[in-house]
Amino acid sequence: MAISARTTTAEIPLRPFGRTGETVSALGLGGFHLGDIGTEREAISLLHKAVDAGITFMDNAWEYNDGVSETRMGKALVNGWRQKVFLMTKVCTHGRDAKTAMRMLEESLRRLKTDYLDLWQVHEVAYWGDPERHFAKGGVIEALDRAKEKGLVRFVGFTGHKDPALHLQMLSYGYPFDSCQMPLNCFDATFRSFEQQVLPECVRQGIAPIGMKTFGGEGDAVKKRVVAPADALRYAMSLPVAVTVTGIDSQRILRQNLGVARGFRPMGALEMQRLRTRCAEQAMDGRFELYKTTAKHEADVGRRQRGFPLQGELGG
């Protein structure tokens, strides 16, 4: 998939969303951080500024901040704003059945104040055995089909951050996923790489790749000045992805990311390889991608479902 785009120097490019015929903004708004922002009013204002700036892709999940992220996004999308965006949220059954998934969908639609989603994704395929659970009789994949049949969702996909092998197992079933969300950054290229293993398969199948964790999830590499924010974001957006979702929790971060996305200039192959090489030594042990090697970024909903210690119960 080439990084084709419609853009002028002042616009965020629009890219094809896989084989769906839709286009989305090359930069997306991560929904998790909406629930972290100080007040609901600030969160709504930030979302409106992002949409006005050309960000059309909205990311969210049923479990983000115990529903606060979806609720805030829903309040921001009333009065005509819903029609301006490509709205995605995720179903968080974590191995439970299709009936639970459909209940979650009803709750998500209510919180988001909409009667349909543009994209509904199975969240956090992060544990061994997850693909088998999802595709089992009565599992969440049946809910994806049911939701599409009812006109409640237009497109479906799945997400995960743990191991490329799990993504490849999900793709091996031959199910017609429209999208696949994965961590893609200049460190991933060297360590348990989604870029090297999963991204080419998505492109081959016409599945829209959605990049996330551009700055390593918590931005430690940026804080420690291992990589500059603009370089990290340019690298991620230069990959053959439909959209790169970033956590935007302030006007400052919005301006920073817009500075890269507007009139986007992709890195060339040589420039990308130089950045991978420069980061390789500190990428090899996964120190800036702890979501691959530890329980960081694993939701308590999924850990509770499996009887694992919750985040607050884990030691340092």
GUFI-466886 format. One record per residue (C-alpha): x, y, z; residue in three letters; residue number from 1. Coordinates in pm, 1 decimal, always signed. Layout:
REM GUFI-466886
[rec [X; Y; Z]; 'ala'; NUM]
...
//
This chain:
REM GUFI-466886
[rec [+0.0; +0.0; +0.0]; 'met'; 1]
[rec [+156.4; +325.3; -110.1]; 'ala'; 2]
[rec [+117.5; +633.3; +105.3]; 'ile'; 3]
[rec [-107.4; +806.3; -143.2]; 'ser'; 4]
[rec [-296.3; +1106.7; -15.9]; 'ala'; 5]
[rec [-508.4; +1403.6; -111.6]; 'arg'; 6]
[rec [-360.4; +1712.3; +44.6]; 'thr'; 7]
[rec [-251.8; +2071.5; +10.2]; 'thr'; 8]
[rec [+34.0; +2219.0; +207.0]; 'thr'; 9]
[rec [-199.8; +2320.3; +490.4]; 'ala'; 10]
[rec [-406.7; +2002.6; +517.8]; 'glu'; 11]
[rec [-375.5; +1667.6; +690.4]; 'ile'; 12]
[rec [-363.9; +1402.0; +415.9]; 'pro'; 13]
[rec [-659.9; +1173.4; +363.0]; 'leu'; 14]
[rec [-565.9; +811.2; +301.4]; 'arg'; 15]
[rec [-756.8; +508.0; +173.1]; 'pro'; 16]
[rec [-896.2; +291.4; +451.3]; 'phe'; 17]
[rec [-791.7; -45.1; +314.7]; 'gly'; 18]
[rec [-1028.6; -192.8; +58.3]; 'arg'; 19]
[rec [-1340.1; -23.8; +203.7]; 'thr'; 20]
[rec [-1349.1; +270.5; -35.9]; 'gly'; 21]
[rec [-1343.4; +512.9; +258.9]; 'glu'; 22]
[rec [-1074.5; +768.9; +333.1]; 'thr'; 23]
[rec [-959.1; +884.1; +675.7]; 'val'; 24]
[rec [-718.0; +1144.3; +804.7]; 'ser'; 25]
[rec [-358.8; +1021.3; +825.9]; 'ala'; 26]
[rec [-352.3; +1137.2; +1189.3]; 'leu'; 27]
[rec [-607.8; +1002.2; +1436.7]; 'gly'; 28]
[rec [-722.0; +1109.3; +1783.5]; 'leu'; 29]
[rec [-667.8; +851.1; +2058.4]; 'gly'; 30]
[rec [-975.5; +830.9; +2280.0]; 'gly'; 31]
[rec [-810.4; +706.5; +2598.3]; 'phe'; 32]
[rec [-661.5; +1045.9; +2682.6]; 'his'; 33]
[rec [-998.2; +1221.1; +2657.1]; 'leu'; 34]
[rec [-1082.3; +1064.3; +2991.7]; 'gly'; 35]
[rec [-755.4; +1187.0; +3144.5]; 'asp'; 36]
[rec [-803.6; +1553.9; +3060.9]; 'ile'; 37]
[rec [-889.2; +1770.6; +3362.2]; 'gly'; 38]
[rec [-1249.9; +1856.1; +3277.5]; 'thr'; 39]
[rec [-1515.7; +1738.1; +3037.6]; 'glu'; 40]
[rec [-1537.3; +2085.5; +2888.6]; 'arg'; 41]
[rec [-1162.9; +2087.7; +2812.7]; 'glu'; 42]
[rec [-1186.0; +1743.0; +2653.0]; 'ala'; 43]
[rec [-1474.9; +1846.7; +2428.7]; 'ile'; 44]
[rec [-1297.5; +2167.4; +2325.3]; 'ser'; 45]
[rec [-981.2; +1973.9; +2237.6]; 'leu'; 46]
[rec [-1173.4; +1725.2; +2024.0]; 'leu'; 47]
[rec [-1349.2; +2006.5; +1838.2]; 'his'; 48]
[rec [-1017.4; +2179.0; +1766.9]; 'lys'; 49]
[rec [-875.3; +1850.7; +1636.5]; 'ala'; 50]
[rec [-1169.8; +1798.8; +1401.1]; 'val'; 51]
[rec [-1155.6; +2160.3; +1283.0]; 'asp'; 52]
[rec [-786.6; +2102.1; +1206.4]; 'ala'; 53]
[rec [-871.1; +1805.1; +982.4]; 'gly'; 54]
[rec [-847.0; +1501.8; +1211.9]; 'ile'; 55]
[rec [-1139.0; +1279.7; +1113.0]; 'thr'; 56]
[rec [-1042.6; +944.6; +1268.9]; 'phe'; 57]
[rec [-1170.5; +899.6; +1626.0]; 'met'; 58]
[rec [-1034.8; +610.4; +1837.2]; 'asp'; 59]
[rec [-1199.5; +481.0; +2155.7]; 'asn'; 60]
[rec [-1283.4; +165.2; +2354.8]; 'ala'; 61]
[rec [-1565.7; +48.0; +2578.1]; 'trp'; 62]
[rec [-1332.3; +10.5; +2876.6]; 'glu'; 63]
[rec [-1131.0; +334.1; +2848.3]; 'tyr'; 64]
[rec [-1148.7; +515.4; +3182.3]; 'asn'; 65]
[rec [-1453.4; +307.8; +3280.7]; 'asp'; 66]
[rec [-1660.4; +458.4; +3000.1]; 'gly'; 67]
[rec [-1564.0; +820.8; +3059.0]; 'val'; 68]
[rec [-1369.7; +843.5; +2731.6]; 'ser'; 69]
[rec [-1668.1; +728.5; +2525.5]; 'glu'; 70]
[rec [-1906.7; +950.2; +2720.6]; 'thr'; 71]
[rec [-1696.5; +1261.1; +2663.9]; 'arg'; 72]
[rec [-1650.1; +1182.2; +2296.4]; 'met'; 73]
[rec [-2023.2; +1132.3; +2259.0]; 'gly'; 74]
[rec [-2098.8; +1471.7; +2412.6]; 'lys'; 75]
[rec [-1845.0; +1629.0; +2177.8]; 'ala'; 76]
[rec [-2002.0; +1471.1; +1869.2]; 'leu'; 77]
[rec [-2358.7; +1602.9; +1906.8]; 'val'; 78]
[rec [-2498.1; +1892.2; +1702.8]; 'asn'; 79]
[rec [-2351.9; +1787.1; +1369.8]; 'gly'; 80]
[rec [-2000.6; +1689.4; +1478.2]; 'trp'; 81]
[rec [-2071.4; +1315.9; +1437.9]; 'arg'; 82]
[rec [-2110.5; +1358.4; +1062.7]; 'gln'; 83]
[rec [-1760.6; +1506.5; +1037.5]; 'lys'; 84]
[rec [-1573.9; +1204.1; +1173.4]; 'val'; 85]
[rec [-1495.3; +837.0; +1115.3]; 'phe'; 86]
[rec [-1592.4; +692.5; +1453.4]; 'leu'; 87]
[rec [-1430.1; +379.5; +1594.7]; 'met'; 88]
[rec [-1458.1; +207.4; +1928.7]; 'thr'; 89]
[rec [-1354.0; -133.2; +2056.3]; 'lys'; 90]
[rec [-1539.4; -422.2; +2214.8]; 'val'; 91]
[rec [-1375.7; -553.5; +2530.1]; 'cys'; 92]
[rec [-1508.8; -905.2; +2585.4]; 'thr'; 93]
[rec [-1160.0; -1046.7; +2649.7]; 'his'; 94]
[rec [-1279.3; -1395.1; +2557.9]; 'gly'; 95]
[rec [-1639.2; -1368.0; +2670.4]; 'arg'; 96]
[rec [-1932.6; -1443.5; +2442.9]; 'asp'; 97]
[rec [-2112.9; -1264.6; +2161.8]; 'ala'; 98]
[rec [-2404.3; -1175.5; +2390.7]; 'lys'; 99]
[rec [-2166.7; -979.9; +2616.0]; 'thr'; 100]
[rec [-2019.1; -813.3; +2308.2]; 'ala'; 101]
[rec [-2360.0; -698.0; +2184.7]; 'met'; 102]
[rec [-2440.6; -555.7; +2529.5]; 'arg'; 103]
[rec [-2112.5; -363.8; +2518.4]; 'met'; 104]
[rec [-2199.4; -234.9; +2172.5]; 'leu'; 105]
[rec [-2532.2; -103.3; +2298.9]; 'glu'; 106]
[rec [-2354.3; +75.5; +2582.5]; 'glu'; 107]
[rec [-2091.2; +220.9; +2348.5]; 'ser'; 108]
[rec [-2355.4; +350.6; +2107.9]; 'leu'; 109]
[rec [-2545.6; +508.9; +2394.6]; 'arg'; 110]
[rec [-2235.6; +675.1; +2538.1]; 'arg'; 111]
[rec [-2119.4; +792.3; +2196.1]; 'leu'; 112]
[rec [-2468.8; +925.5; +2117.5]; 'lys'; 113]
[rec [-2482.5; +759.1; +1777.4]; 'thr'; 114]
[rec [-2686.0; +484.7; +1614.0]; 'asp'; 115]
[rec [-2392.6; +333.2; +1426.5]; 'tyr'; 116]
[rec [-2014.1; +301.4; +1431.5]; 'leu'; 117]
[rec [-1790.3; +336.8; +1131.5]; 'asp'; 118]
[rec [-1556.0; +78.3; +1282.5]; 'leu'; 119]
[rec [-1589.2; -171.6; +1568.8]; 'trp'; 120]
[rec [-1275.7; -361.4; +1670.4]; 'gln'; 121]
[rec [-1199.7; -652.1; +1901.7]; 'val'; 122]
[rec [-979.5; -492.4; +2167.4]; 'his'; 123]
[rec [-646.2; -608.6; +2303.5]; 'glu'; 124]
[rec [-567.2; -946.0; +2150.8]; 'val'; 125]
[rec [-282.9; -979.6; +2397.5]; 'ala'; 126]
[rec [-299.5; -1323.2; +2557.7]; 'tyr'; 127]
[rec [-221.5; -1668.2; +2421.9]; 'trp'; 128]
[rec [-550.4; -1840.6; +2351.9]; 'gly'; 129]
[rec [-729.0; -1517.3; +2262.0]; 'asp'; 130]
[rec [-771.4; -1594.2; +1890.2]; 'pro'; 131]
[rec [-923.2; -1935.6; +1969.6]; 'glu'; 132]
[rec [-1166.3; -1775.4; +2217.4]; 'arg'; 133]
[rec [-1266.9; -1502.0; +1974.3]; 'his'; 134]
[rec [-1333.8; -1742.8; +1688.2]; 'phe'; 135]
[rec [-1502.0; -2011.4; +1901.8]; 'ala'; 136]
[rec [-1870.5; -2082.7; +1849.3]; 'lys'; 137]
[rec [-2066.5; -1806.2; +2020.1]; 'gly'; 138]
[rec [-1757.5; -1586.0; +2045.6]; 'gly'; 139]
[rec [-1702.1; -1219.4; +1971.9]; 'val'; 140]
[rec [-1647.4; -1272.6; +1597.8]; 'ile'; 141]
[rec [-2011.7; -1376.4; +1573.1]; 'glu'; 142]
[rec [-2101.0; -1043.2; +1732.7]; 'ala'; 143]
[rec [-1904.8; -858.1; +1463.9]; 'leu'; 144]
[rec [-2112.6; -1033.5; +1198.5]; 'asp'; 145]
[rec [-2439.3; -969.2; +1383.0]; 'arg'; 146]
[rec [-2361.0; -600.9; +1432.0]; 'ala'; 147]
[rec [-2285.6; -556.3; +1061.4]; 'lys'; 148]
[rec [-2605.2; -737.8; +963.8]; 'glu'; 149]
[rec [-2807.5; -506.5; +1188.5]; 'lys'; 150]
[rec [-2643.4; -196.0; +1041.8]; 'gly'; 151]
[rec [-2496.0; -99.4; +1378.9]; 'leu'; 152]
[rec [-2138.1; -103.6; +1247.1]; 'val'; 153]
[rec [-1998.8; -51.3; +897.9]; 'arg'; 154]
[rec [-1655.9; -210.4; +931.3]; 'phe'; 155]
[rec [-1481.8; -445.6; +1175.0]; 'val'; 156]
[rec [-1127.5; -518.5; +1289.7]; 'gly'; 157]
[rec [-908.3; -611.4; +1584.5]; 'phe'; 158]
[rec [-628.1; -461.2; +1791.3]; 'thr'; 159]
[rec [-339.7; -570.7; +2009.6]; 'gly'; 160]
[rec [+3.8; -468.1; +2128.9]; 'his'; 161]
[rec [+165.6; -780.0; +2273.2]; 'lys'; 162]
[rec [+308.9; -1009.3; +2006.3]; 'asp'; 163]
[rec [+304.2; -1014.7; +1624.2]; 'pro'; 164]
[rec [+237.0; -1388.9; +1637.7]; 'ala'; 165]
[rec [-105.0; -1326.6; +1793.3]; 'leu'; 166]
[rec [-195.9; -1084.6; +1514.1]; 'his'; 167]
[rec [-83.0; -1333.1; +1252.1]; 'leu'; 168]
[rec [-291.7; -1602.4; +1418.7]; 'gln'; 169]
[rec [-599.5; -1376.9; +1405.8]; 'met'; 170]
[rec [-533.2; -1313.3; +1036.8]; 'leu'; 171]
[rec [-482.0; -1684.0; +966.0]; 'ser'; 172]
[rec [-853.8; -1759.6; +1006.6]; 'tyr'; 173]
[rec [-929.1; -1589.4; +675.1]; 'gly'; 174]
[rec [-1197.9; -1370.0; +830.8]; 'tyr'; 175]
[rec [-1269.2; -1054.1; +624.5]; 'pro'; 176]
[rec [-1137.8; -798.9; +874.1]; 'phe'; 177]
[rec [-1144.3; -442.2; +744.5]; 'asp'; 178]
[rec [-873.9; -315.8; +981.1]; 'ser'; 179]
[rec [-594.9; -421.5; +1213.5]; 'cys'; 180]
[rec [-446.0; -194.7; +1481.9]; 'gln'; 181]
[rec [-91.0; -247.1; +1607.1]; 'met'; 182]
[rec [+207.1; -65.9; +1765.0]; 'pro'; 183]
[rec [+426.3; +87.4; +1495.9]; 'leu'; 184]
[rec [+724.0; +303.8; +1582.8]; 'asn'; 185]
[rec [+1098.2; +329.3; +1521.1]; 'cys'; 186]
[rec [+1172.0; +87.9; +1809.4]; 'phe'; 187]
[rec [+924.6; -179.5; +1702.0]; 'asp'; 188]
[rec [+1119.8; -224.7; +1379.2]; 'ala'; 189]
[rec [+1400.6; -396.8; +1576.6]; 'thr'; 190]
[rec [+1213.8; -584.0; +1852.8]; 'phe'; 191]
[rec [+927.9; -835.2; +1804.1]; 'arg'; 192]
[rec [+834.9; -627.9; +1505.3]; 'ser'; 193]
[rec [+478.4; -570.6; +1393.1]; 'phe'; 194]
[rec [+619.4; -358.2; +1112.5]; 'glu'; 195]
[rec [+824.2; -646.8; +976.3]; 'gln'; 196]
[rec [+576.1; -930.7; +1036.4]; 'gln'; 197]
[rec [+215.5; -805.8; +1047.2]; 'val'; 198]
[rec [+208.2; -488.0; +839.8]; 'leu'; 199]
[rec [+305.7; -660.4; +510.8]; 'pro'; 200]
[rec [+32.9; -922.1; +560.0]; 'glu'; 201]
[rec [-231.5; -653.7; +619.2]; 'cys'; 202]
[rec [-121.0; -470.5; +306.7]; 'val'; 203]
[rec [-130.8; -797.2; +109.8]; 'arg'; 204]
[rec [-487.7; -868.5; +221.3]; 'gln'; 205]
[rec [-613.1; -512.0; +171.9]; 'gly'; 206]
[rec [-676.3; -473.3; +545.5]; 'ile'; 207]
[rec [-641.0; -114.6; +666.7]; 'ala'; 208]
[rec [-341.7; -95.3; +905.1]; 'pro'; 209]
[rec [-389.2; +138.9; +1200.7]; 'ile'; 210]
[rec [-70.6; +243.6; +1377.2]; 'gly'; 211]
[rec [-56.6; +321.2; +1748.5]; 'met'; 212]
[rec [+198.1; +370.2; +2028.4]; 'lys'; 213]
[rec [+397.7; +604.6; +1807.3]; 'thr'; 214]
[rec [+601.6; +726.1; +2105.1]; 'phe'; 215]
[rec [+624.9; +385.3; +2275.5]; 'gly'; 216]
[rec [+304.0; +409.8; +2474.4]; 'gly'; 217]
[rec [+422.6; +641.8; +2749.4]; 'glu'; 218]
[rec [+669.9; +856.4; +2560.0]; 'gly'; 219]
[rec [+976.5; +755.3; +2763.4]; 'asp'; 220]
[rec [+1199.6; +760.8; +2456.7]; 'ala'; 221]
[rec [+1094.8; +1119.1; +2388.4]; 'val'; 222]
[rec [+1134.4; +1222.0; +2753.0]; 'lys'; 223]
[rec [+1485.1; +1074.9; +2756.6]; 'lys'; 224]
[rec [+1562.6; +1243.4; +2423.6]; 'arg'; 225]
[rec [+1641.2; +920.8; +2246.4]; 'val'; 226]
[rec [+1416.6; +1034.4; +1960.8]; 'val'; 227]
[rec [+1254.7; +1370.1; +1882.2]; 'ala'; 228]
[rec [+871.3; +1377.0; +1879.0]; 'pro'; 229]
[rec [+860.6; +1497.7; +1517.6]; 'ala'; 230]
[rec [+1094.8; +1220.1; +1401.8]; 'asp'; 231]
[rec [+897.5; +954.0; +1587.4]; 'ala'; 232]
[rec [+567.0; +1069.6; +1440.6]; 'leu'; 233]
[rec [+704.9; +1118.4; +1089.6]; 'arg'; 234]
[rec [+848.8; +766.8; +1097.8]; 'tyr'; 235]
[rec [+518.6; +611.2; +1203.5]; 'ala'; 236]
[rec [+316.8; +808.3; +949.3]; 'met'; 237]
[rec [+564.9; +719.8; +672.7]; 'ser'; 238]
[rec [+479.1; +350.8; +702.7]; 'leu'; 239]
[rec [+206.8; +211.5; +470.7]; 'pro'; 240]
[rec [-73.2; +271.2; +720.6]; 'val'; 241]
[rec [-420.3; +416.5; +678.1]; 'ala'; 242]
[rec [-398.3; +621.5; +997.8]; 'val'; 243]
[rec [-163.7; +676.5; +1291.4]; 'thr'; 244]
[rec [-352.5; +715.0; +1620.6]; 'val'; 245]
[rec [-183.0; +936.7; +1878.2]; 'thr'; 246]
[rec [-272.8; +1029.8; +2234.1]; 'gly'; 247]
[rec [-352.8; +1402.0; +2236.6]; 'ile'; 248]
[rec [-419.8; +1532.2; +2586.0]; 'asp'; 249]
[rec [-345.3; +1905.4; +2550.8]; 'ser'; 250]
[rec [-345.0; +2194.0; +2306.9]; 'gln'; 251]
[rec [+35.7; +2175.4; +2306.9]; 'arg'; 252]
[rec [+44.4; +1812.4; +2194.8]; 'ile'; 253]
[rec [-224.9; +1883.5; +1936.6]; 'leu'; 254]
[rec [-14.5; +2165.9; +1790.2]; 'arg'; 255]
[rec [+297.1; +1946.2; +1797.9]; 'gln'; 256]
[rec [+129.7; +1663.3; +1607.1]; 'asn'; 257]
[rec [-42.5; +1895.6; +1361.3]; 'leu'; 258]
[rec [+297.5; +2044.2; +1284.7]; 'gly'; 259]
[rec [+401.0; +1707.9; +1143.2]; 'val'; 260]
[rec [+69.7; +1602.4; +989.1]; 'ala'; 261]
[rec [-21.4; +1915.1; +796.3]; 'arg'; 262]
[rec [+124.3; +1896.3; +447.1]; 'gly'; 263]
[rec [+286.9; +1572.1; +559.4]; 'phe'; 264]
[rec [+630.5; +1493.7; +417.3]; 'arg'; 265]
[rec [+703.0; +1118.3; +438.7]; 'pro'; 266]
[rec [+1050.1; +1003.3; +531.0]; 'met'; 267]
[rec [+1241.2; +838.4; +251.2]; 'gly'; 268]
[rec [+1354.7; +477.6; +283.9]; 'ala'; 269]
[rec [+1711.5; +577.9; +365.8]; 'leu'; 270]
[rec [+1601.0; +828.3; +630.9]; 'glu'; 271]
[rec [+1378.5; +566.0; +792.4]; 'met'; 272]
[rec [+1660.5; +311.9; +796.1]; 'gln'; 273]
[rec [+1896.7; +562.8; +954.7]; 'arg'; 274]
[rec [+1648.3; +625.0; +1235.9]; 'leu'; 275]
[rec [+1593.8; +251.1; +1289.4]; 'arg'; 276]
[rec [+1969.5; +198.2; +1303.3]; 'thr'; 277]
[rec [+2022.4; +487.4; +1544.1]; 'arg'; 278]
[rec [+1754.6; +349.7; +1779.2]; 'cys'; 279]
[rec [+1841.3; -19.3; +1736.9]; 'ala'; 280]
[rec [+2072.7; -62.0; +2035.6]; 'glu'; 281]
[rec [+1813.7; +73.9; +2276.8]; 'gln'; 282]
[rec [+1529.2; -108.8; +2101.6]; 'ala'; 283]
[rec [+1668.3; -461.9; +2124.2]; 'met'; 284]
[rec [+1556.8; -530.2; +2482.6]; 'asp'; 285]
[rec [+1214.4; -367.7; +2451.1]; 'gly'; 286]
[rec [+1283.1; -102.1; +2715.0]; 'arg'; 287]
[rec [+1072.7; +152.9; +2526.6]; 'phe'; 288]
[rec [+799.5; -97.9; +2440.1]; 'glu'; 289]
[rec [+715.9; -244.4; +2778.2]; 'leu'; 290]
[rec [+365.6; -333.3; +2657.7]; 'tyr'; 291]
[rec [+530.5; -622.2; +2469.7]; 'lys'; 292]
[rec [+719.5; -767.1; +2767.1]; 'thr'; 293]
[rec [+523.5; -667.2; +3079.1]; 'thr'; 294]
[rec [+164.0; -613.8; +3193.2]; 'ala'; 295]
[rec [+188.5; -240.3; +3117.4]; 'lys'; 296]
[rec [-107.3; -126.8; +2903.1]; 'his'; 297]
[rec [-305.5; -443.6; +2976.2]; 'glu'; 298]
[rec [-654.7; -345.7; +3083.4]; 'ala'; 299]
[rec [-783.7; -460.4; +3420.6]; 'asp'; 300]
[rec [-1098.6; -591.4; +3249.8]; 'val'; 301]
[rec [-893.3; -848.1; +3060.0]; 'gly'; 302]
[rec [-665.7; -933.4; +3351.7]; 'arg'; 303]
[rec [-963.2; -985.6; +3582.6]; 'arg'; 304]
[rec [-1124.2; -1211.5; +3323.2]; 'gln'; 305]
[rec [-817.8; -1437.6; +3340.3]; 'arg'; 306]
[rec [-762.2; -1420.0; +3714.8]; 'gly'; 307]
[rec [-439.1; -1221.3; +3678.6]; 'phe'; 308]
[rec [-329.2; -951.4; +3928.5]; 'pro'; 309]
[rec [-476.4; -612.3; +3845.6]; 'leu'; 310]
[rec [-254.6; -316.5; +3762.4]; 'gln'; 311]
[rec [-275.8; -174.7; +4114.6]; 'gly'; 312]
[rec [-172.0; -509.8; +4260.2]; 'glu'; 313]
[rec [+143.6; -550.0; +4054.1]; 'leu'; 314]
[rec [+478.3; -481.9; +4213.3]; 'gly'; 315]
[rec [+732.1; -228.8; +4081.5]; 'gly'; 316]
//
